[in-house]
Amino acid sequence: MRMGPVAWLAFVAGAGALIAVACGSGANDVSACQAIETARCEVAPACPANFNLGDPVEVGDPVTACIRFYKTQCLHGLVTSVEPSSAQVSECVNAILSAGPEATQARAAGDDAAVPCGLIANPQNYAACTFLIPVDAGEDAGPCTGSTQCAGNTSGGIDCCATVVLEANPDGGAFPNCGVSSLTSYCGVCSSNTIGPTCLSTENVHLCSLESDCANETSNTLCCQLNGYQACVNSVIAAAGGVTCL
């Protein structure tokens, strides 16, 4: 039952450090962990290259066995010390569940399913689920994915901003379909930088979960899903191959 993040990445080399289930005694948001892991179990068959639900062999339906296994694993809760809101959890779960059919359709059409499968395999790298990345509970800003999480913030701004360190796409994709080495989000006033045009750069971006999050931008007025995060971008990037916008 080789899976990834929240509880699963203990089974996948190199990935578990970000969102593996907490091993301490403080179980933070067991229900959130279970909801996210259940969603990932349900859609994992859409990405057979990423997940092997038959290792080790379980009795009965492998998806049911996966859900049962991680229901217990999630009793330790999430590694992050900041409890996510119900809206954040729902947004993340819905993004994962939507990625399953997207991956299935892409594979059936002979297209690249790397983006939806990447969301299922590593949800913490995608805007809807960045709250899964461990942060210091004492940080006022905390992780965010859109302006909704920053409403009422008094520490400098109500935009959801992020510093994104891009890297070469391991699948060979060209800009803007870059890999993401790290993503650090915070509530503040985002700089309206033009992203790109290279994958080997550090970008300051305005994260978004709704089209309205980008309404105050000058040129980056479109909320689009890039390879690992969802941000306000201009029409040139929005028109690039592999980019999906709200």
CORHUNOR-V334399 format. One line per field, one symbol per residue. ss: DSSP state (a for helix, b for strand, c for the rest). phi: phi as a letter, one per 20 degrees, with the letter a starting at -180 (. if undefined). A space follows every 10 residues. Layout:
BEGIN
ss=???
phi=???
END
This chain:
BEGIN
ss=cbccaaaaaa accccaaaac cccccccbca aaaaaaaaaa aaaaaaaccc cbcccccccc caaaaaaaaa aaaaaabccc cccccaaaaa aaaaaaaaaa aaaaaaaacc cccaaaaaaa acaaacaaaa aacccccccc ccccccaaaa ccccccccbb bbbbbbbccc ccccccccbb bbbbbbbbcc cccccccccc cbbbbbbccc aaaacccccc cbbbbccccb bbbcaaaacc cccbbc
phi=.ecchjdeff ecgndffecf gfefeeeelg ffgfffffff ffdgffcffe ccfdcffden fffffffffe ffgffemefg eeffffffff ffffffffff ffffffffem efdfffffff fcffedgfcf fffgcffeff fmfbcafgfd gnfddprdee dbddeebgff enfegeeefc fbbddaeadf eefefndced bdddcdfbcc fffefefece edeceeepad bfceffffef fndddf
END
